[in-house]
């Protein structure tokens, strides 16, 4: 489950999940992003063994690694998002920091 959530987070850069899952996702996703900062063959193989998705490994090393090169950790932001309708579980929004400006442009065009 955490592998799928990590792949979704890396693909979409924002996901909505329950708060306990989001906190556990941080423990899995942040070390993988740290691997992406040093593009060696060993790190690529280790990232692939954890993600099992070639497309996400390429994105990790080509886009996300250089984006977070100057950051020493804390790549994710977890925002509380209210409660789920059915069982009142606390929800959270998990997003990568320093996202591209494409998302901001879409918000301004909606207004």
PAZAPA-4460 file (N, C-alpha, C; in steps of 0.05 Angstrom, whole numbers, plus 32768, in hexadecimal, padded with zeros to 4 digits):
% residues 111
    n_x    n_y    n_z   ca_x   ca_y   ca_z    c_x    c_y    c_z   seq   type   mol
   8010   7FE8   8000   8000   8000   8000   8011   8019   8000     1      X     A
   8027   8019   8010   8038   8031   8011   8047   8035   7FF7     2      X     A
   804E   801F   7FEA   805C   8021   7FD0   8049   802E   7FBC     3      X     A
   8030   8026   7FBB   801D   8032   7FA9   8018   8050   7FAF     4      X     A
   8017   8056   7FC9   8013   8072   7FD1   802B   8083   7FCA     5      X     A
   8043   8078   7FCD   805B   8086   7FC5   805C   808B   7FA7     6      X     A
   8055   8077   7F98   8054   807B   7F7B   8040   8090   7F73     7      X     A
   8028   8090   7F7F   8014   80A4   7F79   801D   80C0   7F81     8      X     A
   802B   80C2   7F98   8035   80DC   7FA1   804A   80E6   7F8D     9      X     A
   805C   80D5   7F85   8070   80DE   7F72   8064   80E5   7F57    10      X     A
   8050   80D7   7F4E   8043   80DC   7F34   8033   80F5   7F34    11      X     A
   8021   80F9   7F48   800F   810F   7F49   8018   8127   7F59    12      X     A
   802B   8122   7F6B   8037   8135   7F7E   8024   813F   7F93    13      X     A
   800B   8137   7F93   7FF7   813D   7FA8   7FE4   8125   7FAA    14      X     A
   7FE0   811B   7FC2   7FCC   8106   7FC5   7FBC   810C   7FDF    15      X     A
   7FA4   8100   7FE0   7F93   8103   7FF7   7F8F   80E8   8003    16      X     A
   7F95   80E6   801E   7F93   80CC   802C   7F8D   80D2   8049    17      X     A
   7F8B   80BD   8059   7F86   80C1   8075   7F9F   80CA   8083    18      X     A
   7F9C   80D7   8099   7FB3   80E3   80A8   7FC7   80CF   80B1    19      X     A
   7FBF   80B8   80BD   7FD4   80A4   80C5   7FE3   8099   80AD    20      X     A
   7FD6   8094   8097   7FE4   808B   807F   7FF7   80A0   8074    21      X     A
   7FEF   80B9   8076   8001   80CE   806C   801A   80D0   807D    22      X     A
   8017   80CD   8097   802F   80CF   80A9   8041   80B7   80A4    23      X     A
   8036   80A0   809E   8047   8089   8098   8053   808B   807D    24      X     A
   8045   8098   806A   8050   809B   804F   8069   80AD   8050    25      X     A
   806A   80C0   8062   8082   80D1   8064   809B   80C0   806A    26      X     A
   8098   80AC   807A   80AF   809B   8082   80B9   808A   806A    27      X     A
   80A8   8086   8056   80AF   8076   803F   80B9   8088   8028    28      X     A
   80AB   809E   8023   80B0   80AE   800B   80C8   80C0   800E    29      X     A
   80CE   80CB   8025   80E4   80DD   8027   80FF   80D0   8023    30      X     A
   8104   80B8   802D   811E   80AB   8026   8121   80A5   8008    31      X     A
   810B   809F   7FFB   810C   809A   7FDE   8113   80B4   7FCF    32      X     A
   8108   80CA   7FD7   810F   80E4   7FCB   812C   80EA   7FD0    33      X     A
   8136   80E4   7FE8   8152   80E8   7FEE   8164   80D8   7FDB    34      X     A
   815C   80BF   7FD4   816B   80AF   7FC1   816D   80BE   7FA6    35      X     A
   8158   80CC   7F9E   8157   80D9   7F84   816A   80F1   7F82    36      X     A
   8175   80FA   7F98   8187   8110   7F98   81A3   8109   7F8D    37      X     A
   81AA   80EF   7F8F   81C4   80E6   7F86   81BF   80D1   7F70    38      X     A
   81C2   80D8   7F57   81BA   80C5   7F41   81D0   80B0   7F3B    39      X     A
   81D5   809E   7F4D   81E7   8088   7F47   81D8   8070   7F3F    40      X     A
   81E5   805D   7F33   81D8   8044   7F2B   81CD   8035   7F43    41      X     A
   81DC   8034   7F59   81D3   8026   7F70   81BA   8033   7F7C    42      X     A
   81B8   804E   7F7C   81A0   805B   7F86   8189   8056   7F74    43      X     A
   818D   8055   7F59   8177   8050   7F46   816C   8033   7F4B    44      X     A
   817E   8020   7F4F   8175   8005   7F54   8166   8003   7F6E    45      X     A
   8170   8010   7F82   8163   8010   7F9D   8147   801D   7F9B    46      X     A
   8145   8033   7F8D   812B   8040   7F89   8118   802F   7F7A    47      X     A
   8122   8021   7F65   8111   8010   7F56   8107   7FF8   7F66    48      X     A
   8119   7FED   7F77   8110   7FD7   7F88   80FB   7FDF   7F9C    49      X     A
   80FB   7FF8   7FA4   80E6   8002   7FB7   80CD   800B   7FA9    50      X     A
   80CF   8017   7F91   80B7   8021   7F83   80AB   800E   7F6F    51      X     A
   80BB   7FFE   7F62   80B3   7FEB   7F4E   80A3   7FF9   7F37    52      X     A
   80AB   8011   7F30   809F   8020   7F1A   80B5   8030   7F0C    53      X     A
   80BB   8028   7EF4   80D2   8034   7EE5   80CD   8051   7EDF    54      X     A
   80B4   8058   7ED9   80AD   8074   7ED2   80B1   8086   7EEA    55      X     A
   80AA   807D   7F02   80AE   808D   7F1A   80CB   8090   7F22    56      X     A
   80DB   807B   7F1C   80F7   807D   7F22   8104   8092   7F10    57      X     A
   80FC   8092   7EF7   8106   80A7   7EE4   80FE   80C3   7EEE    58      X     A
   80E6   80C6   7EF6   80DD   80E0   7F00   80EC   80E8   7F19    59      X     A
   80F0   80D4   7F2A   80FE   80D9   7F43   811A   80E4   7F3E    60      X     A
   8129   80D8   7F2C   8144   80E0   7F27   8147   80F8   7F14    61      X     A
   8134   80FB   7F02   8137   8111   7EEE   812A   812B   7EF7    62      X     A
   8114   8129   7F06   8105   8142   7F0E   8107   8147   7F2C    63      X     A
   8100   8134   7F3C   80FE   8139   7F58   8119   813B   7F66    64      X     A
   812C   812B   7F5E   8147   812D   7F6A   8153   8148   7F67    65      X     A
   8155   8153   7F4F   8160   816E   7F4C   814F   8183   7F59    66      X     A
   8135   817F   7F5B   8123   8193   7F68   8129   8196   7F86    67      X     A
   812F   817F   7F93   8134   817F   7FAF   8152   817D   7FB6    68      X     A
   8163   8183   7FA4   8180   8180   7FA8   818A   8192   7FBF    69      X     A
   817F   81A9   7FC2   8188   81BC   7FD6   817A   81B8   7FF1    70      X     A
   8166   81A7   7FF2   8156   81A3   800B   8161   818B   801A    71      X     A
   8163   818D   8034   816F   8178   8044   815A   8164   8050    72      X     A
   8142   8166   8047   812D   8155   8052   8113   8164   8053    73      X     A
   80FE   8158   805C   80E4   8165   805E   80D9   816B   8042    74      X     A
   80D7   8157   8031   80CE   815A   8016   80AF   815A   8014    75      X     A
   80A1   8151   8028   8084   814F   8027   8077   8162   803A    76      X     A
   805E   816A   8033   804D   817A   8044   8034   816B   8049    77      X     A
   802C   8167   8062   8013   815A   8069   8000   816E   8075    78      X     A
   7FEA   8172   8067   7FD6   8185   8071   7FBD   8176   8079    79      X     A
   7FB2   817D   8090   7F99   8170   8098   7F82   817A   8086    80      X     A
   7F70   8168   807F   7F5D   816D   806A   7F40   8167   8073    81      X     A
   7F3B   8167   808C   7F20   8162   8096   7F1C   8145   809D    82      X     A
   7F04   813C   809B   7EFD   8120   80A2   7EED   8113   808B    83      X     A
   7EF1   80F9   8088   7EE4   80EA   8073   7EC6   80E7   807B    84      X     A
   7EB5   80E8   8067   7E98   80E8   806B   7E8F   80CE   8078    85      X     A
   7E98   80B7   806E   7E8C   809D   8077   7E93   8095   8094    86      X     A
   7EAD   8096   809B   7EB5   808C   80B5   7EC3   80A1   80C6    87      X     A
   7EC3   80BA   80BD   7ECE   80D1   80CC   7EEC   80CE   80D1    88      X     A
   7EFA   80C1   80BF   7F17   80BE   80C2   7F24   80D8   80BA    89      X     A
   7F39   80E0   80C9   7F47   80F9   80C2   7F55   80F7   80A8    90      X     A
   7F51   810A   8096   7F5D   8109   807B   7F75   811D   807A    91      X     A
   7F87   8118   8067   7F9E   812A   8064   7FA5   812C   8047    92      X     A
   7FB0   8143   8040   7FBA   8148   8025   7FD8   8147   8026    93      X     A
   7FE5   8135   8017   8002   8132   8017   800C   813D   7FFC    94      X     A
   801F   8150   7FFE   8029   815C   7FE5   8047   815F   7FE7    95      X     A
   8054   815F   7FD0   8071   8164   7FCF   8075   8183   7FD0    96      X     A
   8089   818B   7FDE   8090   81A7   7FDF   809D   81B0   7FC4    97      X     A
   809D   81CA   7FC0   80AA   81D6   7FA8   809E   81CB   7F8E    98      X     A
   8084   81C8   7F8D   8077   81BF   7F75   8079   81D3   7F5F    99      X     A
   8079   81CB   7F45   807B   81DE   7F2F   8063   81F2   7F2F   100      X     A
   8066   8207   7F21   8052   821C   7F20   8039   8216   7F10   101      X     A
   8038   81FE   7F03   8021   81F6   7EF3   8008   81F5   7F04   102      X     A
   800A   81EB   7F1C   7FF3   81E9   7F2D   7FE9   8205   7F35   103      X     A
   7FFB   8218   7F3A   7FF3   8233   7F41   7FE5   8241   7F2A   104      X     A
   7FEF   823C   7F11   7FE2   8248   7EFA   7FC6   823E   7EF6   105      X     A
   7FC1   8225   7EFC   7FA6   8219   7EF9   7F93   8226   7F0D   106      X     A
   7F9C   822B   7F25   7F8B   8238   7F39   7F84   8255   7F31   107      X     A
   7F97   8263   7F25   7F91   827F   7F1E   7F7E   8280   7F06   108      X     A
   7F7F   826C   7EF4   7F6D   826C   7EDD   7F50   8265   7EE6   109      X     A
   7F4D   8255   7EFB   7F33   824E   7F05   7F25   8266   7F11   110      X     A
   7F34   8278   7F1D   7F28   8290   7F2A   7F1F   82A3   7F14   111      X     A
***
